[in-house]
Amino acid sequence: MFRPCIDLHNGKVKQIVGGTLSDNKTNSIIENFVSDKPASYYAKLFKKYNLTGGHVIKLGIGNDEEAISALKAFPNGLQIGGGITINNANLYIEYGASHVIVTSYVFNNGKIDFKRLENLSNLIGKDKLVLDLSCRKNNNKYYVVTDRWQNFTNFEISKENIKILENYCDEFLIHGVDVEGKKQGIDKELLYLINDYCSIPTTYAGGIRSLEDIKLINSIGNGKIHYTVGSALDIFGGNLSFEYIINNQNIK
């Protein structure tokens, strides 16, 4: 099933090569697309087609106003991530988010903080929490990365670890960071792990560039892996037809 996305950077809807995000101001962020339309425009578009379960991601500061406008334009239709903590999670739900998406608050100082995870899950309810397990490969294993995907944690994407986390959340969002935004193809190895390990709804993002990639995701996951398309989508400057995909979400 197709899940839409709205990525926000410096108050604008953008598509960025994820691996180029950095706190180092001397590093150049590679932007595939910068929209002249507000986030609410895309939220209304997704609402028109009843595309629930998509996500708004705030990449850094200066994105709250746009993010909130998107949530209000599609109440209970979008999830939100980026800077979510126990102190503001309920606020975004009040603004209209169906779920909050969390990484760095739970994966703290390079490791998972189960106390934070438990407290957050209890506060907002497991049914409103999505854990972002976006990961990169290191020594032939996948590890969760945090802080705009700059820092590795010691948390491996393994069957045992996934089963533990499923007790605390409603869904997973997993970016294949090494291929994110590059439009060079999907991370097939990661997709096979997702299919094998995850028993709750999981959305994959990263590298989708063609209908063949979507067909392969549907084939690997037998239709149970959700996916999001960013830079390759025509509404974000790419070549893949938004309308075709939403009318052929389960194409094989």
C-alpha positions, -999 to +999 in steps of 0.1 A: +000+000+000+013+034-010+019+059+019+025+095+009+051+118+025+058+155+032+094+163+041+100+197+055+133+216+056+138+252+065+100+257+063+096+243+027+085+210+013+116+194-001+130+161-013+166+157-001+193+130-004+190+119+032+226+110+037+237+146+030+218+160+060+242+173+086+247+197+114+279+208+098+271+240+080+300+236+056+285+204+042+263+207+012+228+193+014+217+178-019+182+189-028+163+170-054+132+192-053+120+223-035+083+230-038+067+264-043+035+250-026+029+248+011+026+216+031-011+220+034-015+218-004+000+182-003-021+173+027-053+184+010-042+164-021-037+133+000-070+138+018-087+141-016-076+105-024-081+093+012-044+084+014-041+079+051-010+067+070+014+091+053+039+111+072+051+146+077+088+147+087+104+179+101+140+179+091+155+203+117+141+235+131+118+261+115+092+236+102+065+236+129+042+261+112+041+242+080+038+208+097+009+219+118-009+234+088-006+200+071-020+182+101-050+206+103-056+202+065-059+164+069-071+156+105-062+121+116-048+113+082-011+120+087+016+109+111+043+134+122+080+130+131+110+151+138+118+164+173+090+144+189+094+140+227+073+131+257+068+168+262+052+176+228+038+143+215+002+149+228+003+184+213+008+172+178-020+146+183-042+175+194-033+193+162-046+163+142-018+138+138-030+102+138+004+090+152+037+105+163+070+091+148+099+089+171+136+080+168+161+102+185+141+106+218+140+069+223+174+060+208+194+083+230+232+085+232+237+057+208+214+032+225+178+025+231+163+040+263+135+016+272+123+038+301+116+067+277+100+043+252+077+028+279+067+062+293+060+076+258+040+046+248+020+047+280+013+084+277-001+086+242-011+050+238+007+023+218-019+028+190-006+063+183+032+056+183+053+048+153+090+039+158+113+051+131+139+024+127+157+041+097+190+024+094+223+021+077+246-008+071+278-014+092+299-045+091+271-062+070+244-055+096+218-028+098+218-004+127+193+023+136+207+058+130+196+090+147+199+128+146+189+132+109+206+099+102+241+111+111+248+089+141+249+052+145+233+035+175+242+000+188+206-012+181+207-038+154+177-046+131+173-082+142+142-104+146+146-105+184+149-067+187+119-061+164+097-084+184+106-065+216+097-031+200+064-044+187+051-044+223+054-007+225+042+007+191+016+005+164+038+007+133+074+010+121+088+034+096+121+023+081+142+043+057+170+026+039+192+056+045+221+045+022+198+047-008+174+074+004+168+102-021+193+088-046+167+073-070+191+044-077+169+016-066+156+000-034+175-018-006+163-053-014+183-069+015+166-046+040+132-053+025+137-091+030+145-084+066+114-063+071+092-090+056+108-117+078+110-097+110+080-074+112+045-085+121+030-050+126+024-025+098+057-013+084+064+014+058+096+013+038+112+043+022+144+047+002+155+046-034+122+039-052+126+050-088+103+029-110+072+008-111+095-022-111+108-012-077+072-010-064+064-044-080+094-059-062+084-044-029+049-059-033+064-092-043+089-094-014+063-084+011+033-102-004+015-069-003+020-064+034+049-039+033+037-003+028+060+020+008+065+057+003+078+074-029+096+107-027+119+122-052+108+099-081+071+111-078+059+136-103+044+158-077+079+162-063+096+167-097+101+131-106+088+109-134+065+085-116+028+094-119+012+100-086-022+092-099-011+060-116+005+048-084-025+055-062-047+036-087-022+007-089-008+005-054-006-033-052+008-038-087+029-069-092 
